[in-house]
Amino acid sequence: MKPVRNYDELKDMYIGDGQWAHRGWIDIIEYNARRWPDKEAFVDARNRVTWAQFKKITDRLALGFIEAGLNRDDVVIGQLPNCIENVALWIACEKAGLVHLYSMPTNREKETGHFIEYTNAVAAVTCFEFRRFNHYNMYNEFHASSKFPNFKHIFLIGGYGLEELPDGAISVEEIINAPIEEKYASDYLSKTKGDPFEVWQMVSTTGTTGMPKIGMLSPNCNISTGLEFVNHWKLSRDDIGVTAAFCFSGPSESVIHALITVAGKIVMVDWGDPEEVLKAIEEEGGTYYGGFPLHSIQMARHPAFDKYDLKSLRFVGHAGAPFPAGLLEEMEERLGVPLITYYGVNEIQGILSSNVDIPREKRFGSVGSGGPRVHPKIVDDESNELPRGEVGRLLISGGGVGAGYYKDPEKTKQAFGGTLGKEGWFDTEDLARMDEDGYIWLAGRTRDMILRAGQNIFPAEIEGMLNAHPKVSNACIVSMPDTNYGEKACAFVILKKGETTLTFLEMVSFLTERKLAKYKLPERLEIVESFPMLGDKVNKRALGTDIAYKLLAEGLVGQPMLDKFREQGKII
């Protein structure tokens, strides 16, 4: 698939300075399988495979897609737990010339229907059930709907509640266990594979109105992301990375993207019980962990923490959300290894990171620095570069920055400073400063987005739904501090005249019935007579201040968290 940005310009520039090369993920997998065929590559809760076995799985899956009738540039939605098939799907799509659209396992009917309609997706690869939600039933309803005539195929992996393959579904397990490659010439997939300068993966995020937007990523962009981690963290073939963050979320890229490039070992765990992660680190000899701050907190505070031997760990990395204030020192002491912060924009990437060698105060306070393939700068409102130490908008450029927004050149231009060419810098919409050593310190977000354990929640989406409640006159969603998740959504509601009560359960039931994803649900309800105003707009900072101090008085958060929220501009 052709990128939105002008990759002819970018290709010439980035090949010229060594950031990109004429190779994709396929070539790296082929090399790893040829050079280290028997070295373990991937481990999940059900299986473990070597590089040679993984190559064979991806070959067969690619051929299976082709035999099912999928055509070049068709979009295939992948919505899977952390498993080997999830990564294999991504590589198989590149081999078959298909576009892999990653969808978080927490997405539901609203988000998924939008993906199918917007991208004209022809297939989904999913599991039968995950975390008590039946993914097969959801996709089967879309398949049966006349609204999506081109959505024709549901591929199901084994396990996850699948007892018998439903009629019409296609078994991934049967595809990867059959020697389908014997029917084809040995070079067949070399003729179907994707160009490493085009787009074979797309990643969804949540748009500013709550509807997902879709970022486009080329193999060269993704490989650059992996190599940035290798550069910052000095990773090698001997490293064993463990992650329980969803595959293709920002935190997991530090394990998956990075270790594929150096033929390390990738261990994937589904986050649920922190003890499973501790067990995986001990049993697999994990040298580092990549995840969210919540993961580090819950692992370190788990009652069984002391029974596990974690001496193989070199460091723990975290991204996707700010670490709750005041806890970094405690967690680092408890885990016994350095904590490293890294940063990126999921649908664009553009990784910044710290490393174990920099002073502790920079590891704790900053989100790190750029590298050979990602370059940050700080600008004012007129896009003039600011001196070190001054706060402004954080922009990024380089080979590790994505290909734009799917089917939206205008949004892409806007995000890249009005251009689709090589001179474009991506506006992260974060406020930050760069210190004298080139490290980036975030000063706050320029939007009202709530970042709950790395998952984006935009208030406008929830407010629109809640304002439709028969008892609600007006609703406002603000961020409230939380010691585990960093932030959660709090709903402030003004009731209609004549109404006297709206319970928390009534609110949650109403939103759940409208298919709002669980992680987006407000986790506190405050009934008020009126909203504080600034001119004709609701003063959300005043509401945020109100709930923050209530939580402080209730002993649910500490003063350092409120200080952090104030620094970020969330409260007064």
Secondary structure, 3 states (H helix, E strand, C coil): CCCCCCHHHHHHHHHHCCCCCCCCHHHHHHHHHHHCCCCEEEECCCCEEEHHHHHHHHHHHHHHHHHCCCCCCCEEEEECCCCHHHHHHHHHHHHHCCEEEECCCCCCHHHHHHHHHHHCCCEEEECCEECCEEHHHHHHHHHHCCCCCCCCEEEECCCCCCCCCCCCCEEHHHHHHCCHHHHCCCCHHHHHCCCCCCCCEEEEEECCCCCEEEEEECHHHHHHHHHHHHHHHCCCCCCEEEECCCCCCHHHHCCHHHHHHHCCEEEECCCCCHHHHHHHHHHHCCCEEEECHHHHHHHHCCCCHHHCCCCCCCEEEECCCCCCCCCHHHHHHHHCCCEEEEEEECCCEEEEECCCCCCHHHHHHCCCECECCEEEEEECCCCCECCCCCCEEEEEECCCECCCECCCHHHHHHHCCCCCCCCCCEEEEEEEEECCCCCEEEEEECCCCEEECCEEECHHHHHHHHCCCCCEEEEEEEEEEECCCEEEEEEEEEECCCCCCCCHHHHHHHHHHCCCCHHHCCCCEEECCCCCEECCEECHHHHHHHHHHHHHHCCCCCHHHHHHHHHCCCCC
